[in-house]
Amino acid sequence: MLDQVNLDQKLSKAEYKQLCSPLKKQLSVLQQTVKEKRLPMVVVFEGWSAAGKGSLLSDVILTLDPRGFKVYSTVAADSAEARKPLLWRYWIKIPAEGNMSLFDRSWYQDLYIAQTEQEIEDSEWERRVQSINTMERQLSDEGYLIVKFFLHISQEEQRLRFEKLADSKNTSWRVTERDWKRNKQYRRYYKAADLMMERTHTSYAPWHIIPSHDKRFALYRIYSTLIDSIQKALERKERKESPREQLKDTPASVYVPKTFTLLPMPSLQEVPLDAKLSSEEYEAELKKAQKKLKKLHNSLYREEIPVIVAYEGWDAAGKGGNIKRVAAALDPRGYEVVPIAAPSKEELAHHYLWRFWKNLPKTGHVAIFDRTWYGRVMVERIEGFCSQDSWQHAYQEINEFERELCDWGAVIVKFWLQIDQEEQLRRFQDRMNTPEKRWKITDEDWRNREKWDLYEEAVNEMLARTSTDFAPWHIIQSQDKKFARIQALHILIDAIEAKLQAL
């Protein structure tokens, strides 16, 4: 792709003023339309050191209302970021609807620079390519516009710019030994960057290579590209065109969504609910299991293994009590319970997975989700909070999300707590009749109960389509709460032990 770029293109001052003055005004007006139409935008500036990323980005944002964008300068991950999944620090910076996030370098540093400097294995490079294409497709599916620029200069031009910077005491600090080394190895980085763009040039997030020997011409191309991209995105939004329409134009040689090995799951109607434990058996098993889990938590911290426990189930199925018994065995400094309620206004303005990415644990820590990302294919599906197209392709997105966590090294344990309708009614009535429990029952619980059959159908489909070999579902018999707590503890212990033994 880089070989096809003409680096000799230039604009005179007069030409630049004539061409770019109206473009700047047009971009400023378009930003207000972006805000009005609630179009979220991600703009990536990649390219060679000394290609002018900082100065070009500064010129662009001078045209924009500062209340509608944020600029992020990406450097090597710090110690805290290194304890999260590779894409975590980018996911948490995606913009809300109607806003822009502009990245001065981005997730692509973890691809082509890592390939040349860290010499990552080919399999890891391929995994990162897949992860990046998947992230960009997921954002596009939710209506995000992604514009990617690569600022291109030659090896000789880069060397001359380095020399100019190094000659001034005010700018010499900007040129490091690493920069000189990269310039000498320009061809290696060139090949890596070219391959990176070839493998991540998709219909929904194409690359725009900007010749940057001449700053005026580079700005002209950037303004033109931004305006054209925004206008096309707004037109698609106006036509209510499914973002997935763009995916069909991406060649299979570039990107094909992953397929997953699904495990057979019984329907909820087939799950027996007669398992019970006596109080004596329960107390003995609880003490033994919690002691074991406590010891395993120390091993998790030592080996820097993150654990994600996801709880779903019927209202009043006993999630809270179950979580309490798991948490009681853990070091309070090493876990967090994340309660998931209806999304806030801020959360609704982002991709639905954003609030879950934000709450992922550090390596060696445990995150327990009291309700999860599966709300997309249950309550949001049934209550009409998202389109049919959205919840139908959410199964793929959720499997991809969990695959990313698994590749990071996480243990993923997913529980569905199962009770029957009669038991739920009994527990509802008990809450209504017990003052200290009354806060647990809401009008929404009663409304959800009326839609039992719809939820049962949705849950059965969810279990069938998202129980994978790396993140299987476990249906917990919760008719007897004591049995359910012990069953969940044993499953969690087994999953952690299997991970530790595989090291």
C-alpha positions in Angstrom: 0.0 0.0 0.0 2.8 2.4 0.8 4.5 1.9 -2.5 1.5 3.3 -4.3 1.8 6.7 -2.6 3.2 9.7 -4.4 5.3 11.6 -1.8 6.0 14.6 -4.1 2.6 16.1 -4.0 2.6 19.8 -2.8 0.4 22.8 -2.4 1.4 26.4 -2.6 0.3 28.8 0.2 -2.3 30.3 -2.2 -3.6 26.9 -3.3 -3.8 25.8 0.3 -5.8 28.8 1.4 -8.2 28.5 -1.6 -8.8 24.8 -1.0 -8.7 24.5 2.8 -10.5 27.6 4.0 -13.9 26.3 2.9 -13.0 22.8 4.1 -12.3 24.0 7.6 -15.6 25.8 7.8 -17.4 22.7 6.4 -15.7 20.5 9.0 -16.8 22.8 11.8 -20.4 22.8 10.6 -20.3 19.0 10.2 -19.1 18.5 13.8 -22.4 20.1 15.0 -24.3 17.7 12.7 -22.3 14.8 14.2 -23.4 16.0 17.6 -27.0 16.5 16.6 -27.3 13.1 14.8 -25.4 11.4 17.7 -22.7 9.9 15.5 -19.7 8.7 17.5 -16.3 9.0 15.8 -12.9 7.5 16.3 -10.0 9.1 14.4 -6.6 7.4 14.4 -3.3 9.2 13.5 -0.5 6.7 12.9 2.7 7.1 10.9 6.4 7.6 11.0 8.2 9.5 13.8 8.6 13.1 12.6 5.9 12.8 10.0 4.0 15.6 11.7 1.3 13.8 13.6 1.3 16.3 16.5 1.2 19.4 14.4 -1.3 18.1 11.9 -3.6 16.9 14.6 -3.2 20.3 16.3 -4.3 22.1 13.1 -7.4 19.8 12.7 -8.7 20.3 16.3 -8.4 24.1 16.0 -11.3 23.8 13.6 -13.4 21.9 16.1 -15.5 22.8 19.2 -13.3 21.5 22.1 -16.4 20.4 23.9 -17.0 17.7 21.4 -13.7 15.8 21.3 -10.9 14.3 23.3 -7.3 13.7 22.2 -5.4 10.7 23.5 -1.6 10.4 23.0 -0.6 6.7 23.2 2.7 5.7 24.6 3.9 2.3 25.8 1.6 0.7 28.4 2.4 1.6 32.0 2.5 -1.0 34.7 -1.3 -0.7 35.5 -2.3 -0.9 31.9 0.0 -3.9 31.4 -2.2 -5.8 33.9 -5.3 -5.5 31.7 -6.2 -7.0 28.4 -4.2 -5.5 25.4 -7.2 -3.5 24.1 -8.6 -2.4 27.5 -6.9 1.0 27.5 -8.4 1.8 24.1 -11.9 0.5 24.8 -12.3 2.7 27.9 -11.5 5.8 25.7 -14.1 5.3 23.0 -16.4 8.3 22.7 -20.0 8.7 23.6 -22.6 9.3 20.8 -22.0 12.7 19.1 -18.4 13.0 20.2 -15.0 12.2 18.8 -11.9 10.5 20.2 -8.7 11.3 18.4 -5.7 9.1 18.9 -2.2 10.3 18.4 -0.9 6.7 17.9 -3.2 3.9 18.8 -3.7 0.1 19.2 -1.6 -0.2 16.0 1.6 0.4 18.1 0.9 -3.0 19.6 1.0 -4.5 16.1 3.6 -3.2 13.7 6.1 -1.7 16.3 5.7 -4.8 18.5 6.4 -7.0 15.5 9.7 -5.3 14.7 10.9 -4.6 18.2 9.5 -7.2 20.5 9.7 -9.9 17.8 6.4 -11.4 18.9 5.5 -14.8 17.5 3.6 -15.0 14.2 0.6 -16.6 16.0 0.5 -13.7 18.5 0.7 -11.2 15.6 -2.2 -12.9 13.9 -4.2 -12.9 17.1 -3.7 -9.2 17.5 -4.7 -8.5 13.9 -7.9 -10.5 14.5 -8.6 -8.7 17.8 -8.1 -5.2 16.2 -10.3 -6.0 13.2 -12.9 -7.4 15.6 -12.9 -4.4 17.9 -13.3 -2.0 14.9 -16.1 -4.1 13.4 -17.9 -4.2 16.8 -17.7 -0.4 17.0 -18.8 0.0 13.4 -21.8 -2.4 14.1 -22.9 0.0 16.8 -22.8 3.0 14.5 -19.2 4.3 15.2 -17.4 6.0 12.3 -13.7 5.0 12.3 -11.2 7.1 10.3 -7.6 5.9 10.2 -4.7 8.0 8.8 -1.1 6.8 8.2 1.2 9.8 7.7 3.9 8.7 5.3 7.4 10.2 4.7 10.5 8.6 3.2 13.5 7.5 5.1 15.6 10.4 3.8 12.9 12.9 4.8 12.7 11.4 8.2 16.5 11.6 8.7 16.5 15.3 7.6 13.7 16.2 10.1 15.6 14.3 12.9 18.7 16.3 12.1 16.8 19.6 12.1 15.2 18.8 15.5 18.6 17.6 16.9 20.3 20.9 15.9 18.2 23.0 18.2 18.6 22.8 22.0 14.8 23.4 22.3 13.9 20.4 20.2 16.8 18.0 20.5 15.1 16.1 23.3 12.5 15.0 20.9 15.0 12.8 18.9 16.1 9.8 20.9 18.5 7.0 20.2 15.5 4.8 19.5 14.4 7.2 16.7 17.8 7.1 15.0 17.8 3.3 15.3 14.4 3.1 13.7 15.5 5.4 10.9 18.4 3.1 10.1 16.0 0.1 10.1 13.4 2.0 8.1 12.8 -0.8 5.6 12.0 -3.3 8.4 9.4 -0.9 9.8 8.1 -0.1 6.3 7.4 -3.7 5.6 5.8 -4.2 9.0 3.6 -1.1 8.6 2.6 -2.1 5.0 1.6 -5.6 6.1 -0.3 -4.2 9.1 -2.3 -1.9 6.9 -2.9 -4.5 4.3 -4.4 -6.9 6.9 -6.5 -4.2 8.7 -7.8 -2.3 5.7 -11.4 -3.1 5.9 -14.6 -1.7 4.4 -15.8 -0.5 7.8 -12.4 1.0 8.9 -10.2 1.7 5.8 -6.7 3.2 5.9 -6.0 6.6 4.4 -2.3 7.0 3.6 -1.4 10.7 3.7 1.7 11.9 1.8 3.3 14.2 4.5 6.4 15.7 2.9 4.4 18.8 2.4 2.3 19.8 5.4 -0.2 21.9 3.4 -1.0 19.0 1.1 -1.3 16.6 4.0 -3.8 18.9 5.8 -5.8 19.2 2.6 -6.0 15.4 2.3 -6.9 15.0 6.0 -9.7 17.7 5.9 -11.1 16.2 2.6 -11.0 12.7 4.0 -12.7 13.6 7.3 -15.5 15.5 5.5 -16.1 12.8 3.0 -16.1 10.1 5.7 -18.5 12.0 7.9 -20.9 12.8 5.1 -21.1 9.2 4.0 -21.6 8.0 7.6 -24.4 10.5 8.1 -26.1 9.4 4.8 -26.0 5.8 6.0 -27.4 6.8 9.3 -30.2 8.8 7.6 -31.0 5.7 5.4 -31.0 3.6 8.6 -28.7 1.3 6.8 -27.4 -1.6 8.9 -23.6 -1.1 9.6 -23.2 -4.8 8.8 -23.8 -3.9 5.1 -20.2 -2.6 5.0 -18.8 -6.0 6.1 -19.7 -7.7 2.9 -17.3 -5.5 1.0 -14.3 -6.6 3.0 -12.5 -9.6 1.3 -12.3 -12.8 3.2 -8.6 -12.7 2.8 -8.5 -9.6 5.1 -11.1 -10.5 7.8 -13.6 -13.2 8.6 -15.3 -13.3 12.0 -14.3 -16.2 14.1 -16.3 -19.3 14.6 -16.5 -20.9 18.0 -16.9 -24.4 19.3 -20.2 -24.5 21.1 -20.9 -27.0 23.8 -24.3 -28.9 24.0 -26.6 -27.4 26.6 -29.8 -28.8 28.0 -32.9 -26.6 27.8 -34.0 -25.1 31.2 -37.0 -27.4 31.2 -34.7 -30.4 31.2 -32.7 -29.3 34.3 -33.6 -31.3 37.4 -34.3 -29.2 40.5 -34.6 -31.8 43.2 -31.0 -31.7 44.6 -30.8 -30.7 48.2 -28.3 -30.5 51.1 -29.1 -30.7 54.8 -27.9 -27.9 57.0 -25.2 -30.1 58.5 -23.9 -31.2 55.0 -24.0 -27.6 53.9 -22.0 -26.1 56.7 -19.3 -28.8 56.4 -19.0 -28.5 52.6 -19.1 -24.7 52.8 -16.2 -24.5 55.3 -14.2 -26.9 53.2 -14.8 -25.2 49.9 -14.2 -21.7 51.1 -10.9 -22.8 52.7 -9.8 -24.3 49.4 -10.9 -21.2 47.4 -9.0 -18.9 49.8 -5.8 -20.9 49.2 -6.4 -20.8 45.4 -6.8 -17.0 45.5 -3.3 -16.7 46.8 -2.1 -18.9 43.8 -4.0 -16.7 41.4 -2.3 -13.6 42.7 1.1 -15.2 42.6 0.6 -16.4 39.0 -1.1 -13.2 37.9 -4.2 -15.0 36.6 -7.4 -12.9 36.4 -10.8 -14.5 37.1 -14.2 -13.4 35.9 -17.3 -14.8 37.4 -20.6 -14.0 35.7 -23.9 -14.5 37.5 -27.2 -14.6 35.6 -30.5 -16.2 36.7 -34.1 -15.7 37.4 -35.1 -12.9 39.8 -35.0 -14.3 43.4 -32.9 -17.3 42.2 -30.3 -16.6 45.0 -27.6 -14.7 43.1 -26.8 -12.4 46.0 -26.4 -15.2 48.6 -24.4 -17.2 46.2 -22.0 -14.3 45.5 -21.7 -13.6 49.2 -20.4 -17.2 49.9 -17.9 -16.9 47.1 -16.7 -13.5 48.2 -16.4 -14.6 51.8 -13.5 -16.9 50.8 -11.5 -14.2 48.9 -9.0 -11.6 50.1 -11.0 -8.3 50.1 -8.0 -6.6 48.5 -8.1 -8.9 45.5 -11.7 -9.0 44.3 -14.6 -6.8 43.4 -18.3 -7.4 43.0 -19.7 -5.5 40.0 -23.5 -5.0 40.3 -25.1 -4.4 36.9 -28.3 -2.5 36.8 -30.1 -0.6 34.0 -27.4 1.4 32.0 -26.9 5.0 33.0 -27.3 7.9 30.5 -23.5 7.9 29.9 -23.4 4.1 29.4 -26.3 4.2 26.9 -24.3 6.7 24.9 -21.4 4.2 24.4 -21.1 0.7 22.9 -22.9 -1.7 25.2 -19.7 -3.6 26.0 -17.9 -0.4 27.1 -19.1 -0.5 30.8 -18.0 -4.2 31.0 -14.5 -3.5 29.6 -14.2 -0.7 32.2 -14.8 -3.1 35.0 -12.4 -5.9 34.1 -10.0 -7.0 36.9 -6.3 -6.7 37.0 -4.2 -9.8 36.6 -4.3 -11.8 39.8 -7.6 -10.3 40.8 -11.3 -11.5 40.7 -14.3 -9.7 39.3 -17.7 -11.0 40.1 -20.4 -9.7 37.9 -23.9 -9.6 39.4 -25.7 -9.7 36.0 -23.7 -9.2 32.9 -23.3 -8.3 29.2 -25.9 -11.0 28.6 -28.6 -8.4 29.3 -28.2 -7.6 25.6 -29.8 -10.9 24.6 -32.3 -11.1 27.4 -33.9 -8.0 28.9 -32.8 -5.7 26.0 -34.1 -8.2 23.5 -37.5 -8.8 25.2 -38.2 -5.2 26.3 -37.2 -3.8 22.9 -34.3 -1.7 24.2 -32.2 -2.6 21.1 -33.1 -3.6 17.6 -33.5 -7.2 16.5 -30.4 -6.9 14.3 -28.4 -5.7 17.4 -29.3 -8.5 19.7 -29.0 -11.2 17.0 -25.4 -10.3 16.3 -24.6 -9.8 20.0 -24.1 -13.5 20.3 -21.1 -13.3 18.0 -19.8 -10.1 19.8 -20.2 -11.7 23.3 -18.3 -14.8 22.2 -15.6 -12.6 20.7 -15.4 -10.5 23.9 -15.0 -13.7 26.1 -12.4 -15.1 23.6 -10.4 -11.9 24.1 -10.5 -12.4 27.8 -9.5 -16.0 27.5 -6.6 -15.2 25.3 -5.5 -12.6 27.9 -5.3 -15.5 30.3 -8.5 -15.1 32.3 -10.5 -17.9 33.9 -14.2 -17.3 32.9 -16.9 -19.0 34.9 -20.5 -18.3 33.9 -23.5 -19.4 36.1 -27.2 -19.5 35.3 -29.2 -19.9 38.6 -32.3 -22.0 37.8 -35.5 -22.2 39.8 -39.1 -22.9 38.7 -42.0 -20.5 38.6 -43.6 -21.8 41.8 -40.4 -21.4 43.8 -40.0 -17.9 42.4 -43.5 -16.9 43.5 -42.9 -18.3 47.0 -39.7 -16.2 47.3 -41.4 -13.1 46.0 -44.2 -13.5 48.5 -41.7 -14.1 51.3 -39.9 -10.9 50.4 -43.2 -9.0 50.4 -44.2 -10.3 53.8 -40.8 -9.8 55.4 -40.0 -6.1 56.2 -36.2 -6.5 56.1 -36.5 -8.2 52.7 -39.1 -6.0 51.1 -36.4 -3.8 49.4 -35.4 -6.8 47.3 -38.8 -6.9 45.4 -39.8 -4.3 42.8 -42.6 -3.8 40.4 -40.2 -4.7 37.6 -39.7 -8.2 39.2 -43.5 -8.8 38.9 -43.6 -7.5 35.3 -40.7 -9.8 34.4 -42.5 -12.7 35.9 -45.4 -12.2 33.6 -43.0 -12.7 30.7 -41.5 -15.9 32.0 -42.0 -17.9 28.8 -40.4 -15.1 26.7 -37.4 -15.1 29.0 -37.2 -18.8 29.1 -37.0 -18.9 25.3 -34.3 -16.2 25.2 -32.2 -17.9 27.9 -32.3 -21.2 26.1 -31.1 -19.6 22.9 -28.4 -17.7 24.9 -27.1 -20.9 26.5 -27.1 -22.7 23.2 -25.2 -20.0 21.3 -22.7 -18.8 23.9 -21.6 -21.8 25.8 -18.1 -22.2 24.3 -15.2 -24.5 25.1 -13.3 -21.6 26.6 -16.3 -20.0 28.5 -18.9 -22.6 29.2 -22.2 -22.0 30.9 -23.0 -23.9 34.2 -26.7 -24.2 35.1 -26.9 -24.2 38.9 -29.8 -26.0 40.6 -30.9 -23.2 42.8 -34.3 -24.5 44.1 -32.3 -25.3 47.2 -30.0 -22.3 48.0 -27.6 -24.3 50.1 -27.0 -26.8 47.3 -26.6 -24.0 44.7 -23.9 -22.3 46.8 -21.9 -25.4 47.2 -22.3 -26.4 43.5 -21.1 -22.9 42.4 -18.1 -23.0 44.7 -17.0 -26.5 43.4 -17.3 -25.4 39.8 -15.3 -22.3 40.4 -12.6 -24.2 42.3 -12.4 -26.8 39.5 -12.0 -24.1 36.9 -9.2 -22.3 38.8 -7.4 -25.6 39.5 -7.5 -26.6 35.8 -6.0 -23.3 34.8 -3.2 -23.5 37.4 -2.4 -27.1 36.4 -2.2 -26.0 32.7 0.6 -23.6 33.5 
